[in-house]
Amino acid sequence: MLPVSARLTSPQDFARTTKSGIRVTSQNFVGYLYIQPAITTSARAGLIIGKSVGGSVTRHRISRQIRHALAPLIEKFPAGSLIVIRGLKMQGQPDVHQEIEDISTRLIAKAAKRMADAS
């Protein structure tokens, strides 16, 4: 589980991340990363799991799997990062852990490339 300090709860933070952040997609998920300048707090993550994913039981199961997969990866993101994972319509039984790990790796690499290009 994600600790309380690592959870994204503000609607403004969700909006900022999804509109202005770096975006990476996989078959079943979209990942967004927004790095707040001059913020030294640890990274925070939030989920958007809509009804297109499935019924209530399915959505909550997927949410738990995503949180479980993100918990050890949250420390790898830069300080001040805001991460949002959006669930898409599921195609079969996804390997949630593998997809979240892949999205996280790609987001971090894309952010590092952008920061290197800006310097």
C-alpha positions as CSV (number, residue, x, y, z in Angstrom):
1,M,0.0,0.0,0.0
2,L,1.0,3.6,-0.6
3,P,1.7,5.5,2.6
4,V,-0.6,8.5,3.2
5,S,2.3,10.9,2.5
6,A,2.7,9.4,-1.0
7,R,-1.0,9.8,-2.0
8,L,-2.2,12.4,-4.4
9,T,-5.6,13.8,-3.2
10,S,-6.0,17.3,-4.5
11,P,-8.2,17.8,-7.6
12,Q,-5.8,20.6,-8.7
13,D,-2.8,18.2,-8.5
14,F,-4.7,15.6,-10.6
15,A,-5.6,18.3,-13.2
16,R,-2.1,19.7,-13.3
17,T,-0.5,16.3,-13.8
18,T,-2.9,15.1,-16.5
19,K,-2.9,18.3,-18.5
20,S,0.7,19.4,-18.2
21,G,2.6,16.3,-17.3
22,I,4.6,13.8,-19.4
23,R,2.4,11.1,-20.8
24,V,3.2,7.4,-21.4
25,T,0.7,4.7,-22.5
26,S,0.5,1.0,-22.4
27,Q,-2.2,-1.4,-23.4
28,N,-4.4,-1.0,-20.3
29,F,-3.0,2.2,-18.6
30,V,-1.9,5.7,-19.2
31,G,0.8,7.2,-16.9
32,Y,1.3,10.9,-16.3
33,L,4.3,12.5,-14.5
34,Y,4.5,16.1,-13.5
35,I,7.7,17.3,-11.7
36,Q,7.1,20.4,-9.5
37,P,10.1,22.7,-9.6
38,A,11.8,23.5,-6.3
39,I,9.7,21.0,-4.3
40,T,11.8,18.6,-2.2
41,T,9.0,16.4,-0.8
42,S,8.8,12.8,-1.9
43,A,6.8,11.8,-5.0
44,R,3.0,11.3,-4.7
45,A,0.7,9.1,-6.8
46,G,-3.0,9.0,-7.6
47,L,-5.3,6.7,-9.6
48,I,-8.1,7.3,-12.0
49,I,-10.1,4.1,-12.5
50,G,-13.3,4.8,-14.4
51,K,-16.3,2.7,-15.0
52,S,-15.0,1.6,-18.5
53,V,-12.5,-0.6,-16.6
54,G,-15.4,-2.7,-15.2
55,G,-17.7,-3.1,-12.3
56,S,-17.0,-2.0,-8.7
57,V,-15.3,-5.2,-7.7
58,T,-13.0,-5.1,-10.8
59,R,-12.1,-1.4,-10.3
60,H,-11.2,-1.9,-6.7
61,R,-9.2,-5.0,-7.5
62,I,-7.2,-3.2,-10.2
63,S,-6.7,-0.2,-7.9
64,R,-5.3,-2.4,-5.2
65,Q,-3.0,-4.1,-7.7
66,I,-1.8,-0.7,-9.0
67,R,-1.1,0.7,-5.5
68,H,0.8,-2.5,-4.6
69,A,2.9,-2.3,-7.8
70,L,3.6,1.5,-7.3
71,A,4.6,1.3,-3.6
72,P,8.2,0.1,-4.1
73,L,8.7,2.2,-7.3
74,I,7.6,5.6,-5.8
75,E,11.1,6.2,-4.4
76,K,12.6,6.0,-7.9
77,F,10.7,9.1,-9.1
78,P,12.3,12.5,-8.7
79,A,11.5,14.6,-5.6
80,G,8.4,16.7,-6.0
81,S,6.9,14.3,-8.6
82,L,3.2,13.9,-9.1
83,I,2.2,10.6,-10.7
84,V,-1.3,9.7,-12.0
85,I,-2.2,6.3,-13.4
86,R,-5.4,6.2,-15.5
87,G,-7.0,2.8,-16.2
88,L,-8.3,2.1,-19.7
89,K,-10.8,-0.5,-20.8
90,M,-9.2,-3.8,-19.9
91,Q,-8.4,-6.3,-22.6
92,G,-8.4,-9.7,-21.0
93,Q,-6.5,-10.2,-17.7
94,P,-3.7,-7.6,-17.6
95,D,-0.4,-8.2,-15.9
96,V,-0.9,-5.0,-13.8
97,H,2.5,-5.3,-11.9
98,Q,4.5,-5.6,-15.2
99,E,2.6,-2.8,-16.9
100,I,3.0,-0.4,-14.0
101,E,6.7,-1.2,-13.7
102,D,7.1,-0.6,-17.5
103,I,5.1,2.7,-17.3
104,S,7.2,3.9,-14.4
105,T,10.5,3.1,-16.1
106,R,9.4,4.9,-19.3
107,L,8.1,8.0,-17.4
108,I,11.4,8.3,-15.4
109,A,13.5,7.9,-18.6
110,K,11.4,10.5,-20.5
111,A,11.6,12.9,-17.6
112,A,15.4,12.5,-17.4
113,K,15.7,13.1,-21.2
114,R,13.6,16.3,-21.0
115,M,15.7,17.5,-18.0
116,A,18.9,16.8,-19.9
117,D,17.6,18.6,-23.0
118,A,16.6,21.6,-21.0
119,S,20.1,22.0,-19.5
